[in-house]
Amino acid sequence: MKKYYEEAKYNAAFDRCVDVMSQMLQKYGHQVLDKLEQDALQGVEHSEESNQAQLLTDKAA
């Protein structure tokens, strides 16, 4: 076990935290990535709609 902190109890707690986080990434990582991709695609669609609306507003003025 690598030493991150001077006290052994803090090292053990840190190792447990890292273990839990890595397990969560392995279990849920693909779901998070899928959600990020969906959000990114929706963001692109919304920005295109905003650009079109701005062009129409500029033409009307």
C-alpha positions as CSV (number, residue, x, y, z in Angstrom):
1,M,0.0,0.0,0.0
2,K,1.4,3.4,-1.0
3,K,1.8,6.0,1.7
4,Y,-0.2,9.2,1.0
5,Y,-0.6,10.4,4.5
6,E,1.4,10.2,7.7
7,E,-1.3,8.4,9.7
8,A,-2.2,4.8,8.6
9,K,-5.9,5.4,9.2
10,Y,-6.0,8.2,6.6
11,N,-4.1,6.1,4.1
12,A,-6.6,3.2,4.6
13,A,-9.5,5.6,4.2
14,F,-8.0,7.1,1.1
15,D,-7.4,3.7,-0.4
16,R,-11.0,2.7,0.3
17,C,-12.2,5.9,-1.3
18,V,-10.1,5.2,-4.4
19,D,-11.4,1.6,-4.6
20,V,-15.0,2.7,-4.4
21,M,-14.6,5.4,-7.0
22,S,-12.9,3.0,-9.4
23,Q,-15.6,0.5,-8.9
24,M,-18.3,3.2,-9.6
25,L,-16.4,4.3,-12.8
26,Q,-16.3,0.7,-14.0
27,K,-19.9,0.1,-13.3
28,Y,-21.5,3.4,-14.3
29,G,-18.9,4.9,-16.6
30,H,-20.6,3.9,-19.9
31,Q,-23.9,5.4,-18.7
32,V,-22.2,8.7,-17.8
33,L,-20.5,8.9,-21.2
34,D,-23.7,8.1,-23.0
35,K,-25.5,10.9,-21.1
36,L,-22.7,13.4,-21.9
37,E,-22.9,12.5,-25.6
38,Q,-26.7,13.0,-25.6
39,D,-26.3,16.4,-23.8
40,A,-23.6,17.4,-26.2
41,L,-25.8,16.6,-29.2
42,Q,-28.7,18.5,-27.7
43,G,-26.5,21.4,-27.1
44,V,-25.4,21.5,-30.7
45,E,-29.1,21.3,-31.8
46,H,-30.0,24.2,-29.5
47,S,-27.1,26.4,-30.6
48,E,-28.1,25.8,-34.2
49,E,-31.7,26.8,-33.4
50,S,-30.4,29.9,-31.6
51,N,-28.3,30.9,-34.6
52,Q,-31.2,30.5,-37.0
53,A,-33.5,32.6,-34.7
54,Q,-30.8,35.3,-34.5
55,L,-30.5,35.4,-38.3
56,L,-34.3,35.8,-38.6
57,T,-34.2,38.6,-36.0
58,D,-31.4,40.3,-37.8
59,K,-33.2,40.1,-41.1
60,A,-36.4,41.5,-39.6
61,A,-34.6,44.5,-38.2
